[in-house]
């Protein structure tokens, strides 16, 4: 279980996880990862670096050398962010329609891409 709000990774086969929910919570707060029993490791989730929170794309692990692109499902570039002064980039989704988007992050020659679904 990955809690996107706190960044906690919990192996539900080994540990319990509790939280307090409110009516304002993001319904996409949690990600349940399914692994084969033998391959479960107690490590952080470094593959998922983008999530939605209150009409914002939150992009983690950003450095001053990071280049971020957002594409629609047809491959058209919608947005480009050349760098960010903080470790986290926040991009408003107010102008985005409901749909599937690809967020690509390039940092020091490493390229990561993640699909994100936006519901309005």
Backbone bond lengths (Angstrom), bond angles and torsions (degrees), N, CA, C in turn:
res aa  C-N    CA-C-N  psi(-1)  N-CA   C-N-CA  omega(-1)  CA-C   N-CA-C  phi
1 X - - - 1.451 - - 1.515 108.31 -
2 X 1.323 116.77 130.66 1.455 121.96 175.98 1.518 107.91 -114.13
3 X 1.322 116.63 123.61 1.457 122.80 174.93 1.522 106.98 -95.32
4 X 1.342 117.58 106.35 1.456 121.46 -176.55 1.524 112.42 -67.43
5 X 1.319 117.27 -25.38 1.463 120.17 -179.76 1.521 111.64 -71.09
6 X 1.324 116.68 -44.60 1.463 120.66 -176.96 1.530 112.66 -98.97
7 X 1.334 116.55 -18.10 1.455 119.99 -176.86 1.520 113.00 82.47
8 X 1.333 117.62 6.32 1.462 121.23 -179.07 1.524 111.15 -73.47
9 X 1.337 116.05 139.41 1.459 123.98 173.13 1.517 106.76 -115.44
10 X 1.329 117.33 123.59 1.453 121.46 -178.05 1.523 109.69 -126.55
11 X 1.311 116.42 126.91 1.458 121.81 173.57 1.529 106.00 -80.80
12 X 1.325 117.18 104.85 1.465 121.87 -175.21 1.529 112.40 -69.14
13 X 1.336 117.59 -12.66 1.455 120.25 174.95 1.528 111.19 -77.36
14 X 1.337 115.90 -22.64 1.457 120.40 -175.96 1.530 113.83 -112.61
15 X 1.326 117.58 -31.27 1.461 121.04 -172.92 1.516 111.65 -131.36
16 X 1.326 115.23 157.72 1.455 121.99 172.68 1.520 109.08 -91.19
17 X 1.333 116.58 157.29 1.460 120.90 176.05 1.518 107.63 -136.64
18 X 1.308 116.98 128.52 1.460 120.94 177.56 1.520 109.05 -124.60
19 X 1.327 115.57 152.84 1.457 121.51 177.56 1.520 108.21 -156.10
20 X 1.322 115.55 163.88 1.464 121.40 176.84 1.524 106.99 -109.73
21 X 1.319 116.39 123.53 1.460 121.74 -177.74 1.525 110.34 -100.37
22 X 1.329 114.92 150.17 1.460 121.85 173.30 1.520 108.10 -127.57
23 X 1.303 117.01 169.38 1.464 120.87 179.21 1.525 111.89 -69.64
24 X 1.329 118.04 -15.37 1.469 121.93 179.70 1.525 112.92 -90.92
25 X 1.321 118.51 -0.48 1.464 121.06 -178.07 1.519 111.48 -64.65
26 X 1.317 114.86 146.94 1.457 122.00 176.10 1.530 108.34 -73.31
27 X 1.337 118.89 126.15 1.471 119.83 -179.25 1.521 113.05 -66.94
28 X 1.328 118.29 -13.07 1.464 121.39 178.70 1.524 110.92 -102.49
29 X 1.331 116.34 24.41 1.462 121.11 -177.32 1.522 112.78 -64.74
30 X 1.326 117.67 -35.35 1.460 121.35 -173.65 1.521 111.73 -109.56
31 X 1.329 115.29 144.72 1.453 122.41 173.30 1.519 106.79 -124.14
32 X 1.303 115.61 127.45 1.457 120.82 177.26 1.511 107.87 -101.67
33 X 1.327 116.10 117.13 1.458 122.45 179.91 1.519 108.47 -98.80
34 X 1.313 116.72 130.79 1.457 121.67 178.77 1.515 109.13 -105.53
35 X 1.316 116.72 126.13 1.448 123.57 -179.70 1.519 108.35 -127.93
36 X 1.320 115.60 158.26 1.449 118.33 168.77 1.521 107.39 -66.48
37 X 1.304 117.45 144.25 1.460 121.51 -173.77 1.528 112.36 -53.27
38 X 1.333 118.07 -41.50 1.461 120.91 -177.03 1.516 113.83 -72.55
39 X 1.343 117.98 -17.88 1.460 119.64 -174.69 1.521 113.00 -102.00
40 X 1.324 118.44 7.10 1.458 120.68 -179.15 1.518 109.43 -72.33
41 X 1.339 115.58 127.23 1.452 120.82 177.42 1.519 108.92 -123.20
42 X 1.308 116.93 150.67 1.450 121.07 178.34 1.517 109.29 -93.33
43 X 1.328 115.77 71.82 1.450 120.94 178.31 1.513 108.34 -126.20
44 X 1.329 115.91 166.62 1.457 120.76 177.36 1.512 110.42 -71.61
45 X 1.317 116.36 167.91 1.453 121.43 -179.38 1.523 108.77 -98.95
46 X 1.331 117.20 87.22 1.450 121.43 -177.25 1.524 112.42 -82.99
47 X 1.332 118.74 -12.79 1.443 120.64 -178.58 1.523 112.42 -76.77
48 X 1.303 118.11 -33.16 1.453 121.84 179.35 1.516 109.25 -96.73
49 X 1.315 115.74 107.53 1.448 120.20 -177.10 1.521 112.53 -112.90
50 X 1.339 118.38 -3.77 1.461 122.79 -178.38 1.524 109.16 -123.27
51 X 1.333 115.92 136.19 1.456 120.19 171.81 1.520 109.65 -149.85
52 X 1.336 116.30 164.74 1.461 122.82 179.53 1.518 109.81 -98.63
53 X 1.332 115.41 140.53 1.462 121.21 174.95 1.520 107.93 -151.77
54 X 1.336 116.58 112.55 1.471 122.36 176.58 1.529 112.77 50.06
55 X 1.326 117.19 59.88 1.468 123.81 177.73 1.524 113.74 60.57
56 X 1.323 116.95 29.03 1.455 121.36 174.74 1.522 109.46 -133.13
57 X 1.328 115.52 139.50 1.453 120.28 167.68 1.516 106.38 -84.84
58 X 1.309 116.93 124.94 1.450 122.22 177.64 1.529 106.26 -105.14
59 X 1.322 116.46 120.07 1.459 121.80 -177.61 1.515 107.79 -115.44
60 X 1.327 116.37 116.61 1.462 122.50 -177.08 1.523 111.72 -91.07
61 X 1.325 115.48 167.68 1.470 124.25 175.27 1.522 112.62 61.19
62 X 1.327 116.24 39.89 1.462 121.89 -179.92 1.524 108.99 -93.68
63 X 1.321 117.17 137.96 1.460 122.07 175.69 1.527 108.87 -122.41
64 X 1.313 116.07 177.61 1.461 119.79 179.62 1.529 111.59 -67.23
65 X 1.335 118.18 -17.53 1.467 122.55 178.35 1.522 113.17 -93.37
66 X 1.327 117.69 -0.25 1.457 121.54 -174.37 1.521 111.66 -76.99
67 X 1.322 114.91 138.54 1.459 123.80 177.04 1.522 106.35 -120.12
68 X 1.338 118.05 122.04 1.467 122.20 -175.85 1.523 109.29 -116.79
69 X 1.342 115.55 134.44 1.459 121.83 175.27 1.516 108.42 -126.99
70 X 1.335 116.54 143.95 1.457 121.69 175.19 1.524 107.25 -122.23
71 X 1.344 115.08 127.64 1.458 122.46 -178.39 1.517 109.92 -118.65
72 X 1.336 117.05 149.61 1.457 119.38 169.90 1.521 108.30 -81.47
73 X 1.313 117.08 177.87 1.461 121.26 -174.58 1.534 111.98 -67.25
74 X 1.341 117.23 -17.92 1.460 121.69 177.76 1.521 112.03 -87.02
75 X 1.340 116.98 -1.25 1.455 120.66 177.48 1.516 114.53 89.99
76 X 1.329 117.47 7.05 1.466 120.50 178.72 1.523 109.73 -81.79
77 X 1.328 116.42 130.83 1.462 120.50 178.20 1.527 109.07 -72.67
78 X 1.331 115.94 124.42 1.463 121.73 -179.67 1.518 112.53 -101.65
79 X 1.336 115.96 -28.52 1.457 119.37 -174.91 1.511 109.11 -154.81
80 X 1.335 114.33 150.64 1.464 121.43 177.53 1.521 107.66 -139.62
81 X 1.328 115.31 131.77 1.461 121.96 175.95 1.518 106.13 -123.05
82 X 1.344 116.89 118.60 1.464 120.50 -173.64 1.518 113.90 -78.79
83 X 1.312 118.34 -35.10 1.462 120.03 178.99 1.516 108.82 -162.93
84 X 1.301 114.96 168.73 1.461 120.78 -178.37 1.521 107.92 -144.95
85 X 1.326 116.12 137.66 1.464 120.46 -177.39 1.528 112.17 -79.30
86 X 1.322 117.05 -17.54 1.462 120.79 -177.51 1.522 110.37 -106.45
87 X 1.320 116.53 175.24 1.465 122.82 176.90 1.525 111.32 -78.48
88 X 1.341 116.65 -14.32 1.461 121.93 -176.89 1.528 108.92 -128.94
89 X 1.340 116.71 131.92 1.466 121.74 174.33 1.520 108.18 -101.91
90 X 1.316 116.48 137.72 1.470 122.53 177.83 1.518 108.08 -120.15
91 X 1.338 116.05 122.14 1.460 121.73 -178.31 1.518 108.40 -123.59
92 X 1.328 116.72 124.73 1.456 121.55 179.09 1.523 110.55 -66.88
93 X 1.330 116.50 139.25 1.464 121.53 177.09 1.529 111.23 -104.98
94 X 1.331 117.45 14.14 1.465 120.58 -178.18 1.525 112.47 -58.46
95 X 1.333 118.28 -34.02 1.466 121.52 -178.61 1.522 113.16 -92.17
96 X 1.321 117.76 3.66 1.456 121.76 179.42 1.528 109.27 -91.69
97 X 1.322 116.14 141.63 1.458 121.75 173.86 1.523 109.15 -85.18
98 X 1.326 117.01 165.37 1.456 120.60 172.27 1.524 108.55 -60.22
99 X 1.318 116.48 130.49 1.449 118.99 179.84 1.513 112.62 166.28
100 X 1.313 114.43 -172.69 1.462 122.40 -179.00 1.525 107.86 -105.57
101 X 1.323 115.66 133.49 1.453 121.75 -178.35 1.531 109.20 -129.88
102 X 1.315 115.46 154.87 1.457 122.00 176.44 1.523 107.48 -113.59
103 X 1.329 116.32 126.72 1.455 121.87 175.44 1.524 106.68 -106.87
104 X 1.320 115.15 121.15 1.467 120.28 179.85 1.524 108.19 -114.08
105 X 1.327 115.31 130.30 1.452 121.63 -179.62 1.520 108.35 -121.66
106 X 1.337 115.58 124.72 1.461 121.65 178.09 1.521 107.15 -114.69
107 X 1.330 116.32 124.52 1.460 121.42 -177.30 1.525 109.03 -142.59
108 X 1.319 116.87 115.05 1.469 122.35 179.25 1.525 112.30 52.26
109 X 1.335 116.46 41.60 1.456 120.68 177.61 1.516 114.94 86.94
110 X 1.331 118.09 -12.42 1.467 121.31 177.01 1.517 109.08 -87.61
111 X 1.331 116.42 135.05 1.458 121.95 -179.61 1.519 108.78 -117.20
112 X 1.336 115.98 126.05 1.465 122.71 174.65 1.514 108.30 -123.80
113 X 1.314 116.74 140.41 1.454 121.24 176.43 1.515 108.87 -132.34
114 X 1.317 115.44 140.59 1.451 120.45 179.40 1.522 109.68 -140.53
115 X 1.318 115.87 138.71 1.452 122.49 177.39 1.534 108.05 -86.13
116 X 1.333 116.19 140.02 1.458 120.76 177.40 1.525 107.96 -135.56
117 X 1.320 118.14 140.33 1.463 123.13 179.49 1.521 107.52 -108.28
118 X 1.327 116.39 126.94 1.458 121.74 178.81 1.518 108.07 -109.48
119 X 1.329 116.24 126.61 1.467 123.66 177.45 1.513 107.95 -111.64
120 X 1.302 117.53 132.27 1.477 121.44 176.51 1.497 109.63 -110.74
